[in-house]
Amino acid sequence: MMESKKGFKSGFISIIGRPNVGKSTLLNRVIGQKIAIMSDKPQTTRNKVQGVLTQENSQTIFIDTPGIHKPKHKLGEFMLKVSKNTLREVDGIIFMVNAEQKFGKGDEFILEWLEGNETPVFLVINKIDQIHPDELLTIIETYREKYDFAEIIPISALEGNNVDALLTTIEKYLPEGPQYYPADQVTDHPERFIISELIREKVLHLTREEIPHSIAVVIDRIKPDEEKEGMIRVQATIMVERDSQKGIVIGKRGALLKEVGTRARKDIEMLLGSKVYLELWVKVQKDWRNKSTHLRDFGFRDDEY
């Protein structure tokens, strides 16, 4: 933690909402680079991801949480616990909704969580570029009747519309405080975590519905290449639950796994600022999402929250 400057403001803002409303897209937009996994498949964020935005007079730490949903397995229970626990000690909560989705049971569930909560809650209506402007007033009124929000801000995280206004609004609510992280640091996660997420993202993009939530990515090793100067060698294992899934991830003659590697390597090179040699393996670990020991091995740890 760095020395506090007079008048400097800082704080933690949690981003919550139903799955697939654009929380990770907003985090990446605000930070200015990819640190959170993005996919059109719901429930792809599993751990909390912290992004750090440092401005001239403030530092905001955004916490992107797993989409809130009824859990179906131990991994789902873990994800729900992560989302709940982030609400305890933050300075503000962004409740993000998708302008294209009608108010539903999932939103009701989240608002029930927030009842009695003294932390300012900002309703952020995302994807306004996808609806007619006349529809926006109806959406605002629907949510205003349900909860006493501190602010209501319509945005498009993908296009960047009104995101600056959102940041200005949040800054007003931050308390005076220290600069927790150096100005050039954008996340509190180690590189290994982000690299594993980048690989997992590519698998999600390239595989069918049965695969997405059955995979985990474990980074086995990151080290300088002994033969090529300036090259970093990354070795990772993609874990699946069934033999049939292993075949899908590898693809015909290894084509899909090769494409995963090609796409992931480009993002990893941007992250590390270096040439990367990426080696990927696929391993079956049956029913890992329901086994606490496997969840801990793959980085899902209750004791961190």
Contacts in CASP RR format, 6 or more apart in sequence:
PFRMAT RR
TARGET T0000
AUTHOR 0000-0000-0000
METHOD contacts of the structure
MODEL  1
MMESKKGFKSGFISIIGRPNVGKSTLLNRVIGQKIAIMSDKPQTTRNKVQ
GVLTQENSQTIFIDTPGIHKPKHKLGEFMLKVSKNTLREVDGIIFMVNAE
QKFGKGDEFILEWLEGNETPVFLVINKIDQIHPDELLTIIETYREKYDFA
EIIPISALEGNNVDALLTTIEKYLPEGPQYYPADQVTDHPERFIISELIR
EKVLHLTREEIPHSIAVVIDRIKPDEEKEGMIRVQATIMVERDSQKGIVI
GKRGALLKEVGTRARKDIEMLLGSKVYLELWVKVQKDWRNKSTHLRDFGF
RDDEY
1 178 0 8 1.000
1 179 0 8 1.000
1 180 0 8 1.000
2 178 0 8 1.000
2 179 0 8 1.000
2 180 0 8 1.000
2 181 0 8 1.000
2 182 0 8 1.000
3 178 0 8 1.000
3 179 0 8 1.000
4 176 0 8 1.000
4 177 0 8 1.000
4 178 0 8 1.000
4 179 0 8 1.000
5 179 0 8 1.000
7 57 0 8 1.000
7 176 0 8 1.000
8 57 0 8 1.000
8 58 0 8 1.000
8 59 0 8 1.000
8 176 0 8 1.000
8 177 0 8 1.000
8 178 0 8 1.000
8 179 0 8 1.000
9 57 0 8 1.000
9 58 0 8 1.000
9 59 0 8 1.000
9 171 0 8 1.000
9 174 0 8 1.000
9 175 0 8 1.000
9 176 0 8 1.000
9 177 0 8 1.000
10 58 0 8 1.000
10 59 0 8 1.000
10 60 0 8 1.000
10 61 0 8 1.000
10 174 0 8 1.000
10 175 0 8 1.000
10 176 0 8 1.000
10 177 0 8 1.000
10 178 0 8 1.000
10 179 0 8 1.000
10 180 0 8 1.000
11 59 0 8 1.000
11 60 0 8 1.000
11 61 0 8 1.000
11 90 0 8 1.000
11 91 0 8 1.000
11 174 0 8 1.000
11 175 0 8 1.000
11 177 0 8 1.000
11 180 0 8 1.000
12 60 0 8 1.000
12 61 0 8 1.000
12 62 0 8 1.000
12 63 0 8 1.000
12 89 0 8 1.000
12 90 0 8 1.000
12 91 0 8 1.000
12 92 0 8 1.000
13 60 0 8 1.000
13 61 0 8 1.000
13 62 0 8 1.000
13 63 0 8 1.000
13 90 0 8 1.000
13 91 0 8 1.000
13 92 0 8 1.000
13 93 0 8 1.000
13 94 0 8 1.000
13 170 0 8 1.000
14 63 0 8 1.000
14 65 0 8 1.000
14 86 0 8 1.000
14 87 0 8 1.000
14 90 0 8 1.000
14 92 0 8 1.000
14 93 0 8 1.000
14 94 0 8 1.000
15 23 0 8 1.000
15 26 0 8 1.000
15 27 0 8 1.000
15 62 0 8 1.000
15 63 0 8 1.000
15 64 0 8 1.000
15 65 0 8 1.000
15 94 0 8 1.000
15 96 0 8 1.000
16 23 0 8 1.000
16 65 0 8 1.000
16 67 0 8 1.000
16 68 0 8 1.000
16 83 0 8 1.000
16 86 0 8 1.000
16 87 0 8 1.000
16 93 0 8 1.000
16 94 0 8 1.000
16 95 0 8 1.000
16 96 0 8 1.000
16 110 0 8 1.000
17 23 0 8 1.000
17 65 0 8 1.000
17 67 0 8 1.000
17 68 0 8 1.000
17 95 0 8 1.000
17 96 0 8 1.000
17 97 0 8 1.000
17 107 0 8 1.000
17 110 0 8 1.000
18 67 0 8 1.000
18 68 0 8 1.000
18 69 0 8 1.000
18 97 0 8 1.000
18 98 0 8 1.000
18 101 0 8 1.000
18 106 0 8 1.000
18 107 0 8 1.000
18 110 0 8 1.000
19 42 0 8 1.000
19 43 0 8 1.000
19 67 0 8 1.000
19 68 0 8 1.000
19 69 0 8 1.000
20 40 0 8 1.000
20 41 0 8 1.000
20 42 0 8 1.000
20 43 0 8 1.000
20 67 0 8 1.000
20 98 0 8 1.000
21 67 0 8 1.000
21 96 0 8 1.000
21 97 0 8 1.000
21 98 0 8 1.000
21 101 0 8 1.000
21 126 0 8 1.000
21 127 0 8 1.000
22 96 0 8 1.000
22 98 0 8 1.000
22 126 0 8 1.000
22 127 0 8 1.000
22 157 0 8 1.000
23 36 0 8 1.000
23 45 0 8 1.000
23 64 0 8 1.000
23 65 0 8 1.000
23 67 0 8 1.000
23 96 0 8 1.000
24 36 0 8 1.000
24 37 0 8 1.000
24 38 0 8 1.000
24 44 0 8 1.000
24 45 0 8 1.000
24 49 0 8 1.000
24 64 0 8 1.000
25 38 0 8 1.000
25 126 0 8 1.000
25 157 0 8 1.000
25 158 0 8 1.000
26 64 0 8 1.000
26 94 0 8 1.000
26 96 0 8 1.000
26 124 0 8 1.000
26 126 0 8 1.000
26 155 0 8 1.000
26 157 0 8 1.000
26 163 0 8 1.000
27 35 0 8 1.000
27 36 0 8 1.000
27 49 0 8 1.000
27 51 0 8 1.000
27 62 0 8 1.000
27 64 0 8 1.000
28 34 0 8 1.000
28 35 0 8 1.000
28 36 0 8 1.000
28 38 0 8 1.000
29 157 0 8 1.000
29 158 0 8 1.000
29 160 0 8 1.000
29 163 0 8 1.000
30 51 0 8 1.000
30 53 0 8 1.000
30 62 0 8 1.000
30 163 0 8 1.000
30 167 0 8 1.000
31 51 0 8 1.000
31 52 0 8 1.000
31 53 0 8 1.000
31 62 0 8 1.000
31 186 0 8 1.000
31 187 0 8 1.000
32 186 0 8 1.000
33 186 0 8 1.000
33 270 0 8 1.000
34 198 0 8 1.000
34 267 0 8 1.000
34 271 0 8 1.000
35 49 0 8 1.000
35 51 0 8 1.000
35 186 0 8 1.000
35 187 0 8 1.000
35 189 0 8 1.000
35 194 0 8 1.000
36 45 0 8 1.000
36 49 0 8 1.000
36 64 0 8 1.000
36 197 0 8 1.000
37 44 0 8 1.000
37 45 0 8 1.000
37 197 0 8 1.000
37 198 0 8 1.000
37 200 0 8 1.000
37 201 0 8 1.000
37 204 0 8 1.000
38 44 0 8 1.000
38 201 0 8 1.000
39 201 0 8 1.000
39 204 0 8 1.000
39 205 0 8 1.000
39 212 0 8 1.000
41 204 0 8 1.000
41 209 0 8 1.000
41 212 0 8 1.000
42 67 0 8 1.000
42 69 0 8 1.000
43 66 0 8 1.000
43 67 0 8 1.000
43 69 0 8 1.000
43 79 0 8 1.000
43 213 0 8 1.000
44 200 0 8 1.000
44 201 0 8 1.000
44 204 0 8 1.000
44 212 0 8 1.000
45 64 0 8 1.000
45 65 0 8 1.000
45 66 0 8 1.000
45 67 0 8 1.000
45 79 0 8 1.000
46 66 0 8 1.000
46 75 0 8 1.000
46 78 0 8 1.000
46 79 0 8 1.000
46 82 0 8 1.000
46 300 0 8 1.000
47 66 0 8 1.000
47 82 0 8 1.000
47 193 0 8 1.000
47 299 0 8 1.000
47 300 0 8 1.000
48 63 0 8 1.000
48 64 0 8 1.000
48 65 0 8 1.000
48 66 0 8 1.000
48 82 0 8 1.000
48 83 0 8 1.000
48 86 0 8 1.000
48 305 0 8 1.000
49 63 0 8 1.000
49 64 0 8 1.000
49 187 0 8 1.000
49 189 0 8 1.000
50 61 0 8 1.000
50 62 0 8 1.000
50 63 0 8 1.000
50 64 0 8 1.000
50 187 0 8 1.000
50 188 0 8 1.000
50 189 0 8 1.000
51 61 0 8 1.000
51 62 0 8 1.000
51 63 0 8 1.000
51 64 0 8 1.000
51 186 0 8 1.000
51 187 0 8 1.000
51 188 0 8 1.000
52 59 0 8 1.000
52 60 0 8 1.000
52 61 0 8 1.000
52 62 0 8 1.000
52 180 0 8 1.000
52 181 0 8 1.000
52 185 0 8 1.000
52 186 0 8 1.000
52 187 0 8 1.000
52 188 0 8 1.000
53 59 0 8 1.000
53 60 0 8 1.000
53 61 0 8 1.000
53 62 0 8 1.000
53 167 0 8 1.000
53 186 0 8 1.000
54 179 0 8 1.000
54 181 0 8 1.000
54 183 0 8 1.000
54 184 0 8 1.000
54 185 0 8 1.000
55 167 0 8 1.000
55 171 0 8 1.000
57 171 0 8 1.000
58 171 0 8 1.000
58 174 0 8 1.000
59 179 0 8 1.000
59 180 0 8 1.000
59 181 0 8 1.000
60 167 0 8 1.000
60 170 0 8 1.000
60 171 0 8 1.000
60 174 0 8 1.000
61 180 0 8 1.000
61 181 0 8 1.000
61 188 0 8 1.000
63 86 0 8 1.000
63 90 0 8 1.000
65 82 0 8 1.000
65 83 0 8 1.000
65 86 0 8 1.000
66 76 0 8 1.000
66 79 0 8 1.000
66 80 0 8 1.000
66 82 0 8 1.000
66 83 0 8 1.000
67 79 0 8 1.000
67 83 0 8 1.000
68 80 0 8 1.000
68 83 0 8 1.000
68 106 0 8 1.000
68 109 0 8 1.000
68 110 0 8 1.000
68 113 0 8 1.000
69 76 0 8 1.000
69 79 0 8 1.000
69 80 0 8 1.000
69 106 0 8 1.000
71 77 0 8 1.000
71 79 0 8 1.000
71 80 0 8 1.000
73 289 0 8 1.000
73 290 0 8 1.000
74 289 0 8 1.000
74 290 0 8 1.000
74 291 0 8 1.000
74 292 0 8 1.000
74 295 0 8 1.000
75 213 0 8 1.000
75 289 0 8 1.000
75 290 0 8 1.000
75 295 0 8 1.000
75 300 0 8 1.000
76 289 0 8 1.000
78 295 0 8 1.000
78 300 0 8 1.000
78 302 0 8 1.000
81 302 0 8 1.000
81 305 0 8 1.000
82 305 0 8 1.000
84 113 0 8 1.000
85 305 0 8 1.000
86 305 0 8 1.000
87 93 0 8 1.000
87 113 0 8 1.000
87 114 0 8 1.000
87 117 0 8 1.000
87 119 0 8 1.000
90 119 0 8 1.000
91 119 0 8 1.000
91 120 0 8 1.000
91 173 0 8 1.000
91 174 0 8 1.000
91 175 0 8 1.000
92 119 0 8 1.000
92 120 0 8 1.000
92 121 0 8 1.000
92 122 0 8 1.000
92 170 0 8 1.000
92 173 0 8 1.000
93 114 0 8 1.000
93 117 0 8 1.000
93 119 0 8 1.000
93 120 0 8 1.000
93 121 0 8 1.000
93 122 0 8 1.000
94 121 0 8 1.000
94 122 0 8 1.000
94 124 0 8 1.000
94 170 0 8 1.000
95 110 0 8 1.000
95 111 0 8 1.000
95 114 0 8 1.000
95 121 0 8 1.000
95 122 0 8 1.000
95 123 0 8 1.000
95 124 0 8 1.000
95 149 0 8 1.000
96 124 0 8 1.000
96 125 0 8 1.000
96 126 0 8 1.000
97 103 0 8 1.000
97 107 0 8 1.000
97 123 0 8 1.000
97 124 0 8 1.000
97 125 0 8 1.000
97 126 0 8 1.000
97 139 0 8 1.000
97 143 0 8 1.000
98 126 0 8 1.000
98 127 0 8 1.000
99 125 0 8 1.000
99 126 0 8 1.000
99 127 0 8 1.000
99 128 0 8 1.000
99 130 0 8 1.000
99 131 0 8 1.000
99 135 0 8 1.000
99 136 0 8 1.000
99 139 0 8 1.000
99 154 0 8 1.000
100 127 0 8 1.000
100 130 0 8 1.000
100 131 0 8 1.000
103 142 0 8 1.000
103 143 0 8 1.000
103 146 0 8 1.000
107 143 0 8 1.000
107 146 0 8 1.000
108 146 0 8 1.000
111 146 0 8 1.000
111 147 0 8 1.000
114 121 0 8 1.000
114 147 0 8 1.000
120 150 0 8 1.000
120 151 0 8 1.000
120 173 0 8 1.000
121 147 0 8 1.000
121 149 0 8 1.000
121 150 0 8 1.000
122 149 0 8 1.000
122 150 0 8 1.000
122 151 0 8 1.000
122 152 0 8 1.000
122 153 0 8 1.000
122 166 0 8 1.000
122 169 0 8 1.000
122 170 0 8 1.000
123 143 0 8 1.000
123 147 0 8 1.000
123 149 0 8 1.000
123 151 0 8 1.000
123 152 0 8 1.000
123 153 0 8 1.000
124 153 0 8 1.000
124 154 0 8 1.000
124 155 0 8 1.000
124 166 0 8 1.000
125 136 0 8 1.000
125 139 0 8 1.000
125 140 0 8 1.000
125 143 0 8 1.000
125 152 0 8 1.000
125 153 0 8 1.000
125 154 0 8 1.000
125 155 0 8 1.000
126 155 0 8 1.000
126 156 0 8 1.000
126 157 0 8 1.000
127 156 0 8 1.000
127 157 0 8 1.000
127 158 0 8 1.000
128 136 0 8 1.000
128 154 0 8 1.000
128 155 0 8 1.000
128 156 0 8 1.000
128 161 0 8 1.000
128 162 0 8 1.000
129 156 0 8 1.000
129 158 0 8 1.000
129 159 0 8 1.000
129 161 0 8 1.000
130 156 0 8 1.000
131 139 0 8 1.000
136 154 0 8 1.000
140 152 0 8 1.000
140 154 0 8 1.000
143 149 0 8 1.000
143 152 0 8 1.000
144 152 0 8 1.000
150 173 0 8 1.000
151 169 0 8 1.000
153 162 0 8 1.000
153 165 0 8 1.000
153 166 0 8 1.000
153 169 0 8 1.000
154 162 0 8 1.000
155 161 0 8 1.000
155 162 0 8 1.000
155 163 0 8 1.000
155 165 0 8 1.000
155 166 0 8 1.000
156 162 0 8 1.000
156 163 0 8 1.000
157 163 0 8 1.000
181 188 0 8 1.000
187 194 0 8 1.000
191 222 0 8 1.000
191 271 0 8 1.000
191 272 0 8 1.000
192 219 0 8 1.000
192 222 0 8 1.000
194 271 0 8 1.000
195 219 0 8 1.000
195 222 0 8 1.000
195 234 0 8 1.000
195 236 0 8 1.000
195 268 0 8 1.000
195 271 0 8 1.000
196 217 0 8 1.000
196 218 0 8 1.000
196 219 0 8 1.000
196 236 0 8 1.000
197 217 0 8 1.000
198 264 0 8 1.000
198 267 0 8 1.000
198 268 0 8 1.000
198 271 0 8 1.000
199 217 0 8 1.000
199 236 0 8 1.000
199 238 0 8 1.000
199 260 0 8 1.000
199 261 0 8 1.000
199 264 0 8 1.000
199 280 0 8 1.000
200 215 0 8 1.000
200 216 0 8 1.000
200 217 0 8 1.000
200 238 0 8 1.000
201 264 0 8 1.000
201 267 0 8 1.000
202 259 0 8 1.000
202 260 0 8 1.000
202 261 0 8 1.000
202 263 0 8 1.000
202 264 0 8 1.000
203 211 0 8 1.000
203 212 0 8 1.000
203 215 0 8 1.000
203 217 0 8 1.000
203 238 0 8 1.000
203 249 0 8 1.000
203 260 0 8 1.000
204 211 0 8 1.000
204 212 0 8 1.000
204 215 0 8 1.000
205 263 0 8 1.000
206 256 0 8 1.000
206 259 0 8 1.000
206 260 0 8 1.000
206 263 0 8 1.000
207 248 0 8 1.000
207 249 0 8 1.000
207 256 0 8 1.000
208 248 0 8 1.000
210 245 0 8 1.000
210 248 0 8 1.000
211 240 0 8 1.000
211 245 0 8 1.000
211 248 0 8 1.000
211 249 0 8 1.000
213 289 0 8 1.000
214 240 0 8 1.000
214 241 0 8 1.000
214 242 0 8 1.000
214 245 0 8 1.000
214 289 0 8 1.000
215 238 0 8 1.000
215 239 0 8 1.000
215 240 0 8 1.000
215 245 0 8 1.000
215 249 0 8 1.000
216 238 0 8 1.000
216 239 0 8 1.000
216 288 0 8 1.000
216 298 0 8 1.000
217 236 0 8 1.000
217 237 0 8 1.000
217 238 0 8 1.000
217 239 0 8 1.000
218 236 0 8 1.000
218 237 0 8 1.000
218 239 0 8 1.000
218 297 0 8 1.000
218 298 0 8 1.000
219 234 0 8 1.000
219 235 0 8 1.000
219 236 0 8 1.000
220 235 0 8 1.000
220 236 0 8 1.000
220 237 0 8 1.000
221 233 0 8 1.000
221 234 0 8 1.000
221 235 0 8 1.000
222 232 0 8 1.000
222 233 0 8 1.000
222 234 0 8 1.000
222 235 0 8 1.000
223 232 0 8 1.000
223 233 0 8 1.000
224 230 0 8 1.000
224 231 0 8 1.000
224 232 0 8 1.000
224 233 0 8 1.000
225 231 0 8 1.000
225 232 0 8 1.000
225 233 0 8 1.000
225 277 0 8 1.000
228 275 0 8 1.000
228 277 0 8 1.000
230 274 0 8 1.000
230 275 0 8 1.000
231 274 0 8 1.000
231 275 0 8 1.000
231 276 0 8 1.000
231 277 0 8 1.000
232 272 0 8 1.000
232 274 0 8 1.000
232 275 0 8 1.000
232 276 0 8 1.000
232 277 0 8 1.000
233 276 0 8 1.000
233 277 0 8 1.000
233 279 0 8 1.000
234 268 0 8 1.000
234 276 0 8 1.000
234 277 0 8 1.000
234 278 0 8 1.000
234 279 0 8 1.000
235 279 0 8 1.000
235 281 0 8 1.000
236 278 0 8 1.000
236 279 0 8 1.000
236 280 0 8 1.000
236 281 0 8 1.000
237 280 0 8 1.000
237 281 0 8 1.000
237 282 0 8 1.000
237 283 0 8 1.000
238 249 0 8 1.000
238 257 0 8 1.000
238 260 0 8 1.000
238 280 0 8 1.000
238 281 0 8 1.000
238 282 0 8 1.000
238 283 0 8 1.000
239 283 0 8 1.000
239 284 0 8 1.000
239 285 0 8 1.000
239 288 0 8 1.000
239 298 0 8 1.000
240 246 0 8 1.000
240 249 0 8 1.000
240 282 0 8 1.000
240 283 0 8 1.000
240 284 0 8 1.000
240 285 0 8 1.000
241 284 0 8 1.000
241 285 0 8 1.000
241 286 0 8 1.000
241 287 0 8 1.000
241 288 0 8 1.000
241 289 0 8 1.000
242 284 0 8 1.000
242 286 0 8 1.000
243 284 0 8 1.000
245 284 0 8 1.000
246 282 0 8 1.000
246 283 0 8 1.000
246 284 0 8 1.000
247 282 0 8 1.000
248 256 0 8 1.000
249 256 0 8 1.000
249 257 0 8 1.000
249 260 0 8 1.000
249 282 0 8 1.000
250 256 0 8 1.000
250 257 0 8 1.000
250 282 0 8 1.000
251 257 0 8 1.000
257 280 0 8 1.000
257 282 0 8 1.000
260 280 0 8 1.000
261 278 0 8 1.000
261 280 0 8 1.000
264 278 0 8 1.000
264 280 0 8 1.000
265 276 0 8 1.000
265 278 0 8 1.000
268 276 0 8 1.000
268 278 0 8 1.000
269 275 0 8 1.000
269 276 0 8 1.000
285 294 0 8 1.000
288 294 0 8 1.000
288 295 0 8 1.000
288 298 0 8 1.000
289 295 0 8 1.000
END
